[in-house]
Amino acid sequence: MAKYLVTFNDIINDVDITGFSVMTEKEVEAFEQLAESITWAFTYPLNNDIELEFSSGEDLLSRIDFKEIANEEYKILNKVFNEPHGIFIAEEFLQDLLDEEEDFDDDEEEEEDDDWGSYRSDTRYNEEDDDDIY
């Protein structure tokens, strides 16, 4: 199975923002699939007043390079760093974005159901009004 050095690169106010992670082929596929499923704009906070802005998960992927590396290189990097290093938007952050969106959609559906229910409960039916229907 292939191994990858995955690097993130961006620039904010003339400052390079970089980070990396090592991933297996399956992890790369899962990461790409997760990112591609994010079709809305989002931000990634760096500190209190600076955020990275993305128009979608595709935009995030456009700032990431996937370079295949040897198994020995993977082992060394994984042993030394064992997790993403620098500024790297990990799979957990992307999953949290999806979870928040699902929660938002669920809340929106409940509000629509509530609005419909309140409309229906306030509506009265009067048989005498049947003649007025066109």
N, C-alpha and C positions, 0 to 999 in steps of 0.2 A: 504494500500500500504506500502511495506517495506521501511525502511530508512536505510542508510548506512553511516558509518564512513569510508572514503576512504583515505588511507595513502600511501605516496610515500616515498621510502627509497633507498638511493644509498650511495656510498662511493667514494670520490675523494681525493687522497693523504692522506689517513688515516683520513679524516674528514667525519663525517656522514652528509649527505644531506637529510633532512626530511621535510615533509609538510603534510597537511591534508585538507580535505574538507568534508562537509556532503552533501549527495545527496539522492534524492528519487530513487525509483526503475527505473522509466522512465529516469531519468538523468543518472543513471549508464548504462542503456542499450544504450542510445544515445552516451555516452562517449566511451564505449567499441566499438560500431560500427564505430565511427569516427576514433578511434585509429587503429582498424583493417584495415581500408581502406588506411592507410599510409603504403605503401610497400617498401619504399626507406629509406635510411639512412638520419638522420637529427640531428641537434644539438640544444640544449637549452642553451642560454647564461645566465650565472650566474653573471658575471661581465666582465670587459674588457679583461681579459686573461684566464678565466676559463669557460669551457662549458661542459655540460653533453652531451654525445654522445649516440645515439641510432641507431641500425641497421634497425629498423622499428617500427611501432606502436605496434606490438606484443612484441617487446623488452621492450618498455615503460610499457606495461601492466604487464610484468613479474616482474616489480619493484613496482607494486601497489597492495595493499591488500584491499579487500572489506569486511568489517565486518558489519553484520546487527546489528542495535541498536534499542532500544525502541523509540517510538514516543516522549516520554518526554525528552530523551537524545538528540534526534534530535532537538527538539524545543530549548533546552538550548544552545547547541552548535551553532545553526543557529542564535540565538539571540545575543550571545556573539561575535561570529566571523563574521557571515553574508557573508563571502566570504572565498576562500582558505587562509590558514595560512601557513607561512613558504615557503618552495620551493615546489610548486605544479604546475604541468603543466596542465593548465586549458583547457577546451574545446575550448575557443576562440583561443588559440595558435595553437591547432591542426587544427581548421578550417582555420586559416591563412595559414598553411602549405599546405592544400589541395587547397586553392584558388591560392596560388603561383604556385603550380604544374600545375593547369589547365591553368593559364596564360602562363606558360612556354610551355606547350603542344600546346596552340593556336599559340604562336609566332613561334614555330618550324614548325607547319603546314603551316603557312603563308610563312615562308622562303622556304619550299619545293615547295609550289605553285609558288612563285616568281622564284625559280630556274628553274622549269619546263617551266614557261612562257617565261623566257629569252632564254632558249634552243630552244623552239619552234619558237620564233620570229627570231632567227638567222638562222634557217634552211630554205634552199631554195629548192623548188621542181623543178626539171627539167625533162620534159617528155622524153627527149633524153636519160636520165639515166635509164629508165625502163628496157632496155635490159640487164643492168648490175645486176639486182636483181636475186638472185639464189633461 
